[in-house]
Amino acid sequence: MAGRLIAFEGLDQSGKQTQAEWLAEALRAAGHRVQTLSFPDYQTTIGAEIGAALQGRRAYSPDVLQLLYIANRYEHAPAIRAWLADGQMVVADRYAASSLAYGDAQGLAVGWLTEVQRLLPAADLTLLLDIAPGTSLERKRASRDRFEQDLPLLSRVRESYRRQAAAPTWQLVDGALPTEAVRAAVSAAVRSRLGLP
């Protein structure tokens, strides 16, 4: 079986990490080889720059910051291609759609953001865990980065995500539901869209 790339998207505190970790384990239990990624990857030099910007230690314009996010994904593109070619499942906590959503919310052209990322391996399924900005704030009140603190921005990000979710390779899931209900919705989407696990 060919490999599949499954991406989780949504606002911070929408449950992406929890659901990505659960899905990876469910796929492994079903006999698949699975690789997991979380973006941004702060362990690389580019990722460290992103972290510094989010904490206010660097000042980048929105276009430059999105280019850093995109470059951070390109760092992993060769490995992703190799895993997929080897029939492995790749589960990503955030992927290319994040730049479209956050860049769009900051006034960047979606067409440009799409074009810059066109050589990245495409996600076979993107799961949008949809929550309101207020829910994100309720779930995490301390140590919020500059994006997490900007509720009007997060409202625009959510709107952009929901527009993207009209695409046939997307599934919108109500991230405000209890964790088990979200898990069931994720499982149903992966089964119906990809025939997994």
N, C-alpha and C positions, 0 to 999 in steps of 0.2 A: 504494500500500500504506500502511496506517495505521502510525504509528510504534509502536515497542515500547520498554518500559522494562525493562532487564535489570539486576538488582542482584547484587553479589557480597557474601556475608556470611561470617563466620568469625572466629576469634580472630586477634589480631595475629600476623603472621609466617606466616599460612596461605597466602599467595600471592595474596591478593585483587588487589593493585595490579598485579602481573605479569600475571595472567590477564585482568584488565579491560583493560589496555593492549593485550595481544595480541588479544583479541576485538574491540576497537574497530578495530584495524588490519585484521583479517580481514574485518570488515563493510565497511570502506571499500574494500578490495580487491575485494569482491563488488559494488561499485557503490552502496552505501548512504551516505547522509549521516549522520554520527555525531557526537553530543555526548557528552563525558565529564564526570563529576562525581566528587568524592571528599569524603566526609563524615567528620568535621566539616570545614567550610571555614573554616580559621583566618584567612582574609583579611578576613572581616567582623567587625564589632564584637562580635557574639554569639560568633562563632568564637574571637575573641581571649580572651573570658572563659572559654570552655571550655578553651582551651590553658593559661590561667593556673591553672585548677582542677586540671588533670591534672598540672601541674608543682608543685602544692602551694602556689601563691601566692594562691589563693582557697579559702575553705571553704564549700562548698554542700552542703546535704542531698541525698540521692539523688534525691528528687522534683524539686527545683529544677534539679539538674544535667541530668536527663533532659528537663525542659522547655526548657532551653537547647539541647540537642541537637535537639529537635523543632523549636524556633523556627528553628534554623539550616537545617533542611530546608525549612521553610515560606518562608524567604527566597528559595529557588530554585524554589518550586512554580510561579509564573507562567511562568518560562522553560521549565520542563519541560513544562507543558501546551502552550505554544506550539510547542515542538519536536515533540511527539508529534502535534499537530494538523496540522503541516506534513509529516508522514510521516517524520520523522527517527528514528533509533535513539538511545536514551539509555542509556549504560552507566555505572552508579554503583558506586563502591568504597565500600561500606556504604550502608545506606538505613534505612527505617523499622524493619526487624526488629532492628536493633542496639539500639534503645531497649527493645524487648520483651525481648530476651535479657539485657541488662545490668540493666535495671530489675527484671525477674523475679528475677535472681540476687541483687539487693539487697533483695528483699522487697516491691517495689511490685506493685500489682495489674495483671495483664496486660490485663484489661478496660478499665481506666482509660487505660493507655498506648495501647491500640488505638483507643479513642474519641477521644483527643486528636489522633491522627494520621489520622482517617478522611477528612479533606478533602485529604490529600496524594494526588497521582496514584499509583495502585496499580501495583506492579511486575507485569509480565506473566510474568516468570520470575525466581526468586531461586535463585542457585547458592550452596549452602553448601559451602565448602572446609573440610572437617572435619579438625581435628588435635587431638591431646591437648595439654593445657597444658604438659606437659614438653617437647613438640616445639617449642612457641612459645619456651620458655626457651632451648632449645639453639640456636635460630636467631638469637636476639638476647639477649645476656647483659648488654650495657651500655646505659645511657641509657633504661631502661625507666620508663614513667610509672607512676602509682600503681595503675592497674588491671592493668597488665602484670606488676607485682611480686606480685600477690595470687593465688597458684595455687589456693587453695580457691574464691575467687570465680570464677576462670576455669573451674574444673570445673563450677560451677553454670551459668555462661554457656553452656558447651558443651552441657550437658543441655537447657537451654532452647532453644537453636538446633535441637537434634536433635528436640525435640518439635514445633517449628514446621515442620520439614522434612517432616512427615507430610502437609502440605497439598498439594493437587494442582498448585499453581503453583511448587512447590519441586523442586530436584534436589540430592541429597546427593552430593558428590564427595569421595573420599579425598584430602585435601590432603597426606598424608604420602608420596604416590607421587612419582616423579620428575616434574619440570616438564613434560616432553613428554607423559607419561601423563595428567597433570591436564589439559593442553591438549586432548588427544584426547577426554577425558570431557566437557569443557566444550563442545567443538565438537559432539559427538554429542547432547548435551542441547539445545543451541540449535537444531540441525537438527530433532530429533524433536518438540520442544515447540512451536517457533515457525516451523518451516519455513525457517530462516535458517542460514547465509548462502547 
